[in-house]
Structures are given as structure tokens and as C-alpha cells.
Amino acid sequence: METKPEGPAWDALRAALARMQSLLDADAVHLVDLGKAYAALASAMLAAAESSGQTSARFRAVVRALDLRTPRSAIEAFAGESE
């Protein structure tokens, strides 16, 4: 589905992408900061999709997987992995 990338949710997505790019352009990258930027980007992608009237189970799954409050066991069960 195509949509016009306009409005506050899309602006937030652009800002989240710019933040990640700025981290990657640095001389050194703190992986926790990169992870937080990735989580913000995923959340912004979901919000942009929803602002366009779309739902996305996959985007929601990514956001949930990146949420540190989601139990590791739930992520592993979803991904079909275990140690």
C-alpha cells in the first residue's frame, strides 16, 4: 500500500531516521544508544503506518520485541529460538 508521507507521524519517522544516521556517522557508536534509536525508529514506523490508516502486525511485533519490558522468553518463543 502506498501513502503520502505527510503529517506529524511522518515527521517523527524522519527525525528518528536522522537520529540513527547521526549515530552511525560518528567516530564511535555506543550500542545501547543505537538500540534505543532503532527502537524509536520502529515505533515511528508503526505510528506512520497507523496514521495512514493501516495496521501492521509485523511493525507491532518489532516494536514489542525491542521493548525492554517484553520478556526475553516471549521474544524467543515468537522467533522460534531457545538456548
C-alpha positions as CSV (number, residue, x, y, z in Angstrom):
1,M,0.0,0.0,0.0
2,E,1.3,3.4,-0.9
3,T,0.5,6.5,1.0
4,K,1.7,10.1,1.1
5,P,4.4,10.6,3.7
6,E,2.8,13.7,5.2
7,G,1.9,14.8,8.8
8,P,3.4,14.6,12.3
9,A,3.9,10.9,12.3
10,W,5.9,11.0,9.2
11,D,7.9,13.9,10.5
12,A,8.7,11.9,13.6
13,L,9.8,9.0,11.4
14,R,12.1,11.3,9.5
15,A,13.5,12.6,12.8
16,A,14.1,9.0,14.2
17,L,15.8,8.1,10.9
18,A,18.0,11.2,11.1
19,R,18.9,10.4,14.7
20,M,20.0,6.9,13.8
21,Q,22.0,8.2,10.8
22,S,23.8,10.7,13.1
23,L,24.8,8.0,15.5
24,L,26.2,5.9,12.6
25,D,28.1,8.8,11.2
26,A,30.0,9.3,14.5
27,D,33.6,8.1,15.1
28,A,32.3,5.7,17.7
29,V,28.9,4.2,18.3
30,H,27.5,3.3,21.7
31,L,25.4,0.2,21.1
32,V,22.9,1.0,23.8
33,D,22.2,4.3,22.1
34,L,22.0,2.6,18.7
35,G,19.5,0.2,20.2
36,K,17.4,3.0,21.6
37,A,17.5,4.8,18.3
38,Y,16.4,1.6,16.5
39,A,13.5,1.1,18.9
40,A,12.4,4.8,18.3
41,L,12.6,4.2,14.6
42,A,10.5,1.1,14.8
43,S,7.9,2.9,16.9
44,A,7.9,5.8,14.5
45,M,7.4,3.4,11.5
46,L,4.4,1.9,13.3
47,A,2.9,5.3,14.1
48,A,3.4,6.4,10.4
49,A,1.6,3.3,9.2
50,E,-1.2,3.8,11.6
51,S,-1.5,7.4,10.7
52,S,-2.1,6.3,7.2
53,G,-5.0,4.1,8.3
54,Q,-3.0,0.9,8.1
55,T,-2.3,-1.7,10.7
56,S,0.8,-3.7,10.8
57,A,1.2,-6.8,12.9
58,R,4.8,-7.0,11.8
59,F,5.7,-3.5,12.9
60,R,3.9,-4.0,16.2
61,A,5.9,-7.2,16.7
62,V,9.2,-5.4,16.1
63,V,8.2,-2.6,18.5
64,R,7.3,-5.2,21.1
65,A,10.5,-7.2,20.6
66,L,12.6,-4.0,21.0
67,D,10.7,-3.0,24.2
68,L,12.9,-3.9,27.1
69,R,9.9,-4.7,29.2
70,T,9.0,-7.6,26.9
71,P,10.3,-10.9,28.4
72,R,13.1,-12.5,26.6
73,S,11.2,-15.8,26.7
74,A,8.3,-14.2,24.8
75,I,10.6,-13.0,22.1
76,E,12.4,-16.3,21.8
77,A,9.1,-18.2,21.7
78,F,7.9,-15.8,18.9
79,A,11.1,-16.2,17.0
80,G,11.2,-19.9,17.4
81,E,14.5,-19.8,19.3
82,S,15.7,-21.1,22.6
83,E,19.1,-21.5,24.3
